[in-house]
């Protein structure tokens, strides 16, 4: 490796690493804002939250690489141009393509790593992420008994407290409604004073009540009205209620629940998934055809639709052979050989058969778009594994020429320009993906929309940078306006 290559690579790697980490942090913050309501107030261990953030960070690696490459490219070439190092290289006969060659090799390696990451690592981490997020969403909020409020966090149990001492465990005006028997408020316990504490192993919540009464309706296996059931009231000086806290424990869901989702599959699994979807669609069509065949007489007796018009009538309607009528002709003359007494019943049965055929056919037609949406989702995931890899190389040939043209490094114009290009890429990516998965555009067009859109810009900027020409020529604009004014004066 020549010294010039080492210089360029050493100038490129630090901003790449820094802005890659910044992008990962930004994407994680976006995730927190999106799912903050599902996480806060669940009493989760900090380990589980950091585990969720770690899985989310790994899933954002391909996107963060694109963001890091575009900023590092602009900053590297901008610094070289600002300190006239780029001019010195070109004066020595080194072309811009030769200057970018070591960066192209490095970014090409990052593109391959991005594809491998998307194909092998992200499906595993995404499975862990989805299961953890599902567990958190179904997790009950942490128990919080507030004065003056009814708490129904426990299953089949409602607790009300009138007042609560924050510094101690003392409670006042406690009411507990037991709905275990699913008969409304058939059991109620009231107490003037109470004490709240957990067992030593934190698995049970103990409420020690004092000076209260317990009311209970005794449900008998009779047909009496509710007002006629026996009623029991018990007074107590001290009563203890033990509540199981296991339903508040964090439980892990079986990962098989999500493993077949298209976003959790590798490239080979996605291809096999598309084949299985096509096979299911074909089976659905065959099953519908077989179900409709039962309503066709000529199909039941083994005739194909092509042979029906030429078939003898006595094969088409065998029961009418008992009339001893001379049955000749083809299917089109079939109605003429039906007795008038039975013609109405035959037509009613034919109408019912036609309705059944139409219903089954309509159901099959309505199911076909669902198969197409599944296929489009799988194809979109296949293309995405390549899109973000190609985007790394594409943004090298956008950011580097742009840095050479603006001739500015540091944290000013390079970050602003890089942010504009990246946001454009991201908006085009979301728009194209939505159009592809909703079957408006084919997936090869929708998913690759940001690449198709930014590729001409990369070519244009590279040509401008190689020719050392400005993006906008002030002299050209001045001459253009002067020609316009001359034509108007004439």
C-alpha positions in Angstrom: 0.0 0.0 0.0 1.3 3.4 -0.9 1.5 6.3 1.5 -1.2 8.2 -0.3 -3.5 5.2 0.1 -2.7 5.0 3.8 -3.3 8.7 4.2 -6.7 8.6 2.6 -7.8 5.5 4.5 -6.6 6.9 7.8 -8.5 10.1 7.1 -11.7 8.1 6.2 -12.0 5.6 9.1 -12.3 8.0 12.1 -15.3 9.9 10.8 -16.8 6.7 9.5 -16.7 5.1 13.0 -17.8 8.2 14.8 -20.8 8.9 12.6 -21.7 5.2 12.4 -22.0 5.2 16.2 -24.0 8.5 16.1 -26.4 7.0 13.6 -26.9 3.9 15.7 -27.6 6.1 18.7 -30.1 8.2 16.8 -32.0 5.1 15.5 -32.1 3.7 19.1 -33.5 7.0 20.3 -36.1 6.8 17.6 -37.0 3.3 18.8 -37.3 4.5 22.4 -39.7 7.3 21.4 -41.8 4.9 19.4 -42.1 2.2 22.1 -41.7 4.3 25.3 -45.3 3.7 26.3 -44.8 -0.1 26.1 -41.7 0.0 28.3 -42.3 2.6 31.0 -44.2 1.5 34.1 -43.7 -2.3 33.6 -41.1 -2.7 36.4 -38.6 -4.3 34.0 -35.0 -5.1 34.9 -32.5 -2.7 33.3 -30.9 -5.8 31.8 -33.9 -6.5 29.7 -34.1 -2.9 28.4 -30.4 -2.9 27.5 -30.9 -6.2 25.8 -33.7 -4.8 23.7 -31.6 -1.8 22.8 -28.7 -4.0 21.8 -30.8 -6.1 19.4 -32.3 -2.9 17.9 -28.8 -1.5 17.4 -27.7 -4.6 15.5 -30.7 -4.4 13.3 -29.7 -0.8 12.4 -26.2 -1.6 11.3 -26.8 -1.5 7.5 -28.6 1.8 7.7 -26.0 3.3 10.0 -23.2 2.2 7.6 -24.8 4.1 4.8 -25.0 7.2 6.9 -21.4 6.8 8.1 -20.1 6.3 4.6 -21.7 9.4 3.1 -20.5 11.7 5.9 -17.0 10.2 6.0 -16.7 10.6 2.2 -17.7 14.2 2.2 -15.5 15.1 5.1 -12.4 13.2 3.8 -12.4 14.7 0.3 -13.5 18.0 1.6 -10.6 18.2 4.0 -8.1 17.1 1.3 -9.5 19.8 -1.1 -9.7 22.5 1.6 -6.0 22.0 2.4 -5.0 21.8 -1.3 -3.8 18.2 -0.9 -6.3 17.1 -3.5 -4.9 19.7 -5.9 -1.4 18.5 -5.3 -2.3 14.9 -6.0 -4.0 15.9 -9.3 -1.0 18.1 -10.2 1.2 15.1 -9.8 -0.9 13.2 -12.3 -3.1 11.2 -9.9 -6.7 11.1 -11.1 -9.7 11.3 -8.9 -10.5 7.6 -9.6 -7.1 6.6 -8.4 -7.5 8.7 -5.3 -10.8 7.0 -4.5 -9.5 3.5 -5.3 -8.5 2.6 -1.7 -11.8 4.0 -0.4 -13.6 1.9 -3.0 -11.9 -1.3 -1.8 -12.7 -0.4 1.8 -16.3 0.5 1.2 -16.7 -2.6 -1.1 -15.6 -4.7 1.9 -18.1 -2.8 4.1 -20.8 -3.5 1.5 -20.1 -7.2 1.6 -20.0 -7.2 5.4 -23.4 -5.3 5.3 -24.9 -8.0 3.1 -23.6 -10.8 5.3 -24.8 -9.0 8.4 -28.3 -8.6 6.8 -28.5 -12.2 5.7 -27.2 -14.1 8.7 -27.0 -11.9 11.8 -30.0 -9.6 11.6 -32.6 -12.5 11.2 -31.3 -14.0 14.5 -31.2 -10.7 16.4 -34.6 -9.6 14.9 -36.1 -12.8 16.2 -34.8 -12.0 19.7 -36.0 -8.4 19.4 -39.5 -9.3 18.4 -39.9 -11.9 21.1 -38.6 -9.5 23.8 -40.8 -6.7 22.6 -43.8 -9.0 22.5 -43.0 -10.1 26.1 -42.7 -6.5 27.3 -46.0 -5.5 25.6 -48.0 -8.3 27.3 -46.2 -7.7 30.6 -48.5 -6.2 33.2 -47.6 -2.8 34.6 -45.9 -2.8 38.0 -48.3 -2.9 40.9 -49.1 0.6 42.1 -51.9 1.1 44.6 -52.9 4.8 44.5 -55.3 6.3 47.1 -58.8 6.9 45.9 -58.4 4.6 42.8 -59.6 1.1 42.0 -56.8 -1.1 41.0 -57.6 -4.2 38.8 -54.0 -5.3 38.0 -54.7 -8.7 39.7 -56.8 -11.2 37.8 -60.3 -11.5 39.3 -59.4 -9.0 42.1 -60.1 -5.3 42.5 -58.5 -3.3 45.4 -59.4 0.1 46.6 -57.6 2.1 49.3 -58.8 5.4 50.7 -55.5 6.6 52.1 -51.9 5.4 52.1 -48.9 6.4 54.2 -45.9 6.8 51.9 -43.3 6.4 54.5 -44.8 3.2 56.1 -47.0 0.3 55.0 -50.2 1.6 56.6 -53.5 1.7 54.7 -56.9 3.2 55.5 -60.4 2.4 54.3 -59.4 -0.7 52.3 -61.9 -2.5 50.1 -61.2 -5.8 48.3 -63.6 -7.2 45.6 -63.2 -10.9 44.8 -64.5 -11.8 41.3 -63.0 -15.3 41.3 -66.5 -17.0 41.0 -67.4 -14.7 38.0 -70.7 -13.7 39.7 -70.1 -10.0 40.1 -69.4 -8.6 43.5 -70.4 -11.7 45.3 -67.6 -11.4 47.8 -66.3 -8.1 49.4 -64.0 -7.3 52.2 -63.9 -3.9 53.9 -61.5 -2.8 56.6 -60.8 0.5 58.4 -57.0 -0.2 58.7 -54.5 -2.3 56.8 -50.9 -3.1 56.3 -49.2 -3.9 52.9 -45.9 -5.8 52.5 -44.3 -8.5 50.4 -43.1 -12.0 51.4 -39.4 -12.6 51.8 -39.0 -14.1 48.3 -41.2 -11.3 46.7 -43.6 -13.9 45.3 -46.6 -12.9 47.3 -48.3 -9.7 48.3 -49.7 -9.8 51.9 -52.5 -7.4 52.9 -53.1 -7.6 56.7 -56.5 -6.0 57.4 -57.8 -4.9 60.8 -61.3 -4.0 62.2 -63.5 -4.9 59.2 -66.3 -7.0 57.8 -66.5 -9.6 55.0 -69.7 -9.9 52.9 -70.4 -12.9 50.7 -73.3 -14.2 48.7 -73.6 -18.0 48.9 -74.4 -19.3 45.4 -76.5 -22.5 45.4 -77.2 -24.8 42.5 -80.9 -23.8 42.4 -83.1 -21.8 40.1 -83.9 -19.2 42.7 -83.5 -15.5 41.9 -80.4 -13.7 43.0 -82.3 -11.9 45.8 -83.2 -15.2 47.4 -79.6 -16.5 47.8 -78.3 -16.8 51.3 -76.2 -13.9 52.5 -73.3 -14.1 54.9 -71.6 -11.3 56.8 -68.5 -11.8 59.0 -66.9 -9.3 61.3 -63.2 -9.6 62.1 -60.5 -7.9 64.2 -57.7 -9.2 61.9 -57.8 -10.7 58.4 -55.0 -11.6 56.1 -55.2 -11.7 52.3 -52.4 -13.2 50.3 -52.1 -12.4 46.6 -49.9 -14.2 44.1 -47.4 -11.9 42.3 -46.4 -14.5 39.7 -48.6 -12.9 37.0 -46.4 -9.8 37.2 -43.2 -11.8 36.5 -41.5 -11.3 33.1 -42.1 -14.4 31.0 -40.4 -15.3 27.7 -42.4 -16.3 24.7 -41.6 -19.3 22.5 -39.5 -18.0 19.5 -41.3 -20.4 17.1 -44.2 -17.9 17.2 -42.3 -15.4 15.0 -39.6 -17.5 13.3 -41.5 -17.8 10.0 -42.0 -14.0 9.6 -40.4 -12.7 6.3 -38.2 -10.2 8.1 -36.5 -13.0 10.1 -35.5 -15.2 7.1 -32.2 -15.5 5.3 -31.9 -15.3 1.5 -32.3 -19.0 0.9 -35.2 -19.2 3.3 -36.9 -16.3 1.6 -36.6 -18.1 -1.8 -38.0 -21.3 -0.4 -40.8 -19.3 1.3 -41.8 -17.8 -2.1 -41.9 -21.3 -3.5 -44.1 -22.5 -0.7 -46.5 -19.5 -1.1 -46.8 -20.3 -4.8 -47.5 -24.0 -4.0 -50.2 -23.0 -1.5 -51.8 -20.7 -4.1 -51.8 -23.4 -6.7 -53.3 -25.8 -4.2 -56.0 -23.3 -3.4 -56.9 -23.0 -7.0 -57.0 -26.8 -7.5 -59.2 -27.2 -4.3 -61.6 -24.6 -5.6 -61.8 -26.3 -9.0 -62.4 -29.7 -7.4 -65.1 -28.2 -5.1 -66.8 -26.7 -8.1 -66.6 -29.9 -10.1 -69.1 -31.5 -7.7 -71.8 -29.1 -9.0 -71.2 -30.1 -12.7 -72.9 -33.2 -13.9 -70.6 -33.7 -16.8 -67.6 -33.4 -14.6 -69.0 -36.0 -12.1 -69.4 -38.5 -14.9 -65.8 -38.0 -16.1 -66.3 -35.7 -19.1 -64.0 -32.7 -19.8 -65.5 -29.3 -20.7 -64.3 -29.8 -24.3 -66.2 -33.1 -24.7 -69.4 -31.9 -23.1 -70.9 -30.3 -26.3 -70.4 -33.5 -28.2 -71.5 -35.9 -25.5 -74.8 -38.0 -25.9 -77.6 -36.8 -23.7 -78.2 -40.2 -22.1 -74.7 -39.9 -20.6 -75.4 -36.4 -19.4 -78.7 -37.1 -17.6 -79.0 -40.8 -17.0 -82.1 -40.8 -14.7 -84.3 -39.7 -17.7 -83.7 -43.0 -19.4 -86.6 -44.3 -17.4 -89.0 -42.2 -19.5 -88.1 -44.4 -22.5 -87.9 -41.3 -24.7 -85.6 -41.4 -27.7 -82.6 -39.4 -26.2 -80.4 -38.0 -29.0 -78.7 -34.8 -29.7 -76.1 -32.8 -27.7 -76.0 -30.9 -24.4 -77.5 -27.7 -26.0 -80.7 -29.6 -26.5 -80.8 -31.0 -23.0 -83.6 -28.8 -21.6 -86.1 -30.0 -24.3 -86.0 -33.6 -22.8 -87.0 -32.6 -19.2 -90.5 -33.2 -18.2 -92.6 -30.1 -17.5 -93.4 -31.4 -14.0 -89.8 -31.7 -13.0 -88.3 -28.7 -15.0 -88.9 -26.2 -12.1 -87.0 -28.4 -9.6 -84.2 -28.9 -12.1 -83.9 -25.2 -12.7 -83.9 -24.4 -9.0 -81.2 -27.0 -8.3 -79.1 -25.6 -11.2 -79.5 -22.1 -9.8 -78.4 -23.3 -6.4 -75.4 -25.0 -7.9 -74.5 -21.9 -9.8 -74.6 -19.8 -6.6 -72.3 -22.3 -4.8 -69.8 -22.2 -7.7 -69.9 -18.3 -7.7 -69.3 -18.2 -4.0 -66.3 -20.5 -4.1 -64.9 -18.7 -7.1 -65.3 -15.3 -5.4 -63.6 -16.6 -2.2 -60.7 -17.8 -4.2 -60.4 -14.5 -6.2 -60.4 -12.6 -2.9 -57.6 -14.8 -1.5 -55.3 -14.3 -4.5 -54.2 -10.7 -3.6 -53.1 -12.0 -0.1 -50.8 -14.5 -1.7 -49.4 -11.7 -3.9 -48.8 -9.5 -0.9 -46.9 -12.3 0.9 -44.8 -12.9 -2.2 -44.1 -9.1 -2.5 -43.1 -8.9 1.2 -40.6 -11.8 0.7 -39.2 -10.3 -2.5 -38.9 -6.9 -0.8 -36.8 -8.5 2.0 -34.6 -10.2 -0.7 -34.0 -6.9 -2.5 -33.3 -5.0 0.8 -30.4 -7.2 1.6 -28.7 -5.9 -1.6 -30.0 -2.3 -1.6 -28.2 -1.2 1.6 -25.0 -2.9 0.4 -25.1 -1.2 -2.9 -26.0 2.1 -1.2 -22.7 2.1 0.6 -20.8 2.1 -2.7 -23.2 4.6 -4.3 -22.8 7.1 -1.5 -19.1 6.9 -1.8 -19.4 8.3 -5.3 -21.9 10.9 -4.1 -20.1 12.1 -1.0 -16.5 12.0 -2.2 -17.1 14.1 -5.4 -19.3 16.5 -3.4 -16.5 17.0 -0.9 -14.1 17.7 -3.7 -16.5 20.2 -5.2 -17.4 22.2 -2.1 -13.8 22.0 -0.8 -15.0 22.2 2.8 -14.3 19.8 5.7 -15.2 19.8 9.3 -18.7 19.8 10.8 -20.4 22.5 8.7 -21.3 22.0 5.1 -20.3 18.3 4.9 -22.7 17.2 7.6 -25.5 19.4 6.2 -25.1 18.0 2.6 -24.7 14.5 3.8 -27.8 14.7 5.9 -29.8 16.0 2.9 -28.7 13.1 0.7 -29.3 10.5 3.4 -32.8 11.8 4.2 -33.6 11.8 0.5 -32.4 8.2 0.3 -34.4 7.2 3.3 -37.6 8.9 2.1 -37.2 7.2 -1.3 -36.6 3.9 0.4 -39.8 4.1 2.6 -41.9 5.3 -0.4 -40.6 2.6 -2.7 -41.0 -0.1 -0.1 -44.6 1.0 0.6 -45.4 1.0 -3.2 -43.8 -2.4 -3.6 -45.5 -4.2 -0.7 -48.9 -2.7 -1.6 -48.6 -4.2 -5.1 -48.7 -0.7 -6.8 -45.2 -1.2 -8.2 -43.2 -4.3 -8.8 -40.6 -5.0 -6.1 -37.6 -4.6 -8.4 -38.7 -1.0 -9.1 -40.1 0.0 -5.7 -37.4 -1.4 -3.4 -34.6 -0.2 -5.7 -36.2 3.2 -6.1 -33.5 5.1 -4.1 -30.7 3.4 -6.1 -32.3 4.2 -9.4 -32.9 7.8 -8.3 -29.4 8.5 -6.8 -27.4 6.7 -9.4 -27.6 9.5 -12.1 -26.7 12.0 -9.3 -23.6 10.0 -8.4 -22.5 9.9 -12.1 -23.1 13.6 -12.6 -21.1 14.5 -9.4 -18.3 12.2 -10.3 -17.9 13.7 -13.8 -18.0 17.3 -12.3 -15.4 16.4 -9.7 -13.1 14.7 -12.3 -13.3 17.8 -14.6 -12.8 20.2 -11.7 -15.9 22.1 -12.7 -18.3 23.8 -10.4 -21.8 22.7 -9.7 -23.2 26.1 -10.7 -21.2 28.5 -13.0 -21.9 32.1 -12.1 -20.4 33.2 -15.4 -22.7 30.9 -17.3 -25.7 32.2 -15.4 -24.7 35.8 -16.1 -24.2 35.2 -19.8 -27.6 33.4 -20.0 -29.4 36.2 -18.3 -27.6 38.8 -20.6 -28.7 36.9 -23.7 -32.3 36.9 -22.4 -32.4 40.7 -21.8 -30.8 41.3 -25.2 -33.6 39.3 -26.9 -36.2 41.2 -25.0 -34.7 44.6 -25.9 -34.7 43.7 -29.6 
